[in-house]
Amino acid sequence: MAPLPANNTGVLFVDYSTCGENHTAQLRFNSPGTYLDCMIILDAMWTSMVAFLYQVDIIGARVRLGNTNVSNPVTWTGDAQYGGDPGPHYATAQYVDFVGRSSGGRRVRVEFFGAIAYFDGGGDDYRFQAADFPFVVDCLTALTSDPGNAIAIDGLEPSWHQYGNGGVNAYWRNRVR
């Protein structure tokens, strides 16, 4: 499958800090969606995961419209901080993500760093099933709540897997070392 241009759709970037490192969450949007709707989705997701993430401090938000190469700052409409425990530095590599695929075959992922590792009941497969973790249901509901938001790079609505993945990101693990 040939790659699509990275600027094929609009993108909301939310810069945040957790466990001593800066990260960026992103959601794609297309008409009729807007970056404001994407902010509502990310806010809902962070809010539902607050017990499973170390402290998240929002630094700011940026928007890149479709077919442009420049992102511009916008005002973040959600909370300034999620969670309470600042967490150890090594936890910046721990993540929870949600993965989907569009009907055009394009994969999409939304990833959150600073996860509290080894949630009770998560098992040893790093997978958090919707049936066992209510935050997964809340996050999937947020991702599918508004057409034109949380889309794949081809601009199509994805079908989201009914679980969240957890793990340790190799880049951030090596950077912490």
N, C-alpha and C positions, 0 to 999 in steps of 0.2 A: 504494500500500500504506500503510495507516494505521500511524503510529508506535506502538510498544509502550512501556510504561513502562520507564524506565532501570533500575528495581529489579525487573524481571520475574524475574531469576535471582539467585543468589548471585554475588558478584564478589570475587576476590582482587586487591588492589592492592599492587604492590611498588614502593616509592619508591627511586630510585637516582640516583646522580650520575655524570656522565661529562663529560669535557672542560670542567669548570667550571660546569655547569648541572645542575639537578635535573629528573628526568623520572619518569614513572610507567608501569609495565607493568601490564596487567590481563588476567586470564583469568576467564571465566564458568564457573560450575559449577552442577549440579543433581543431585538424588538420582539415582543412588547416589554421585555424585562428592562430593568434599570440597575445601576450600581446601588441605588438606595435600597432596592429590594434585596440585593445581595448582602448589604450590610445587616438587614434584618435577619437573614438566614444565618450569617456567621455569628451574630449576637445570640441567636437562639441556640446554636450549636455549642458555643462556649458556655452559655448559661447551663445547658443540660449536662455538660461534662465537668462542671466545676468540682465535683467530688473525685474525679479521676485525673485531674491535671494539677500540677503545681501552679503557683501564682503566674498569671499572664498579665502583663502590663502593655496596653495598647500605646504604640508610639505615634502612629498616624495612618492615614489611608491615602491611596492614590488611585486614579482611574486612567486607563488607556482605552480610548474609543476604538471601535473596529476600523481596520485599514489605516491606522495611524501608528507612529513609532514613538510617541512621546506620552508619558504619563504625567498627569497633573494632580497636585494635592487637592483633597476634598476633606471635609470635616466628618470625622467618624461619629456616627449617631448612637452607637451602643455604649456600654459601660466602659470606663477607663481602665478597669481592673477586674479580673475574674480570679476567684480562688483566694487563698490566704497564705499558705505556707510557701515561702520563696523557693524551697527545694534545693537539693545539692547540685553542683555544677554538672556532674556526669549525667543527670537526668535530662539535660537539654537534648540529648541524643534519642531519648525515648519518645515514641510517637504513637498516635492513634490516627488511622486514616480510613476513609470511606471511598470505595471504588465502584465505578459504573462503566457501562459501555453503551454508546449510541447505536441506533439502528444502522448507521453508516460504518460501524465497526471501530469507531474511535474510542479509546480508553480515556477515562477522566478520573481524577483523584483529588480529594480534599484532605490535607494532612495537617495535624496539630501536634506540635512538639511540646515537651515538658510533661509527658504522661507519667502518672504514678505507675511504676512497673508492677507486673504480676498482681493485677486486681484479684481479689478473692473470687474464686469461681471461674476465673478465666482459663484455667487449665494450662497445659503445656504446649498448646498449638498456636498461641498468640492470636487467637480469633475470639471475638466477642459477639456471640450470637444475639440477635434481637430478642429472642425468647427469654434469654437469661439476664440481659442488661437493658433496663428501660431507657438509659441514655442513648442507646443505639436506635431505638424506635423514635425517640424525639429528634435525633439528628437526621434520620432518613425522612421523617415527616417534614422537617424544615427544608431539606434538599429538594423535595418534590412539591413544595407548597405553592409555587408560583411559576407558571409557564414562562419560558424565556430566560430563566435564571438557573444557575448551576448546570450549565450545559457543557457539552463536549466541544472540542476545537472545531468540529464541522458545523456547529450551530444547532445540532439536533439534541433533543431531550434524551438523556441517558436512562437506562434501566439500572438502578443502584442495587448492588449485592446487599442482601439482608443481614449483613454483619459488619463489624468494624475490625480492622486489623490492628494489632499492636506489634511493636518491635523496637529495635535499636538501629538507628540510621548509621551506616558505616562511615559516611563523611563526617558527621558530627562526633561519632565515637572517636575517630582518629584525630579530629581537631582538638578534642578535650584532652587527649593523651599528650 
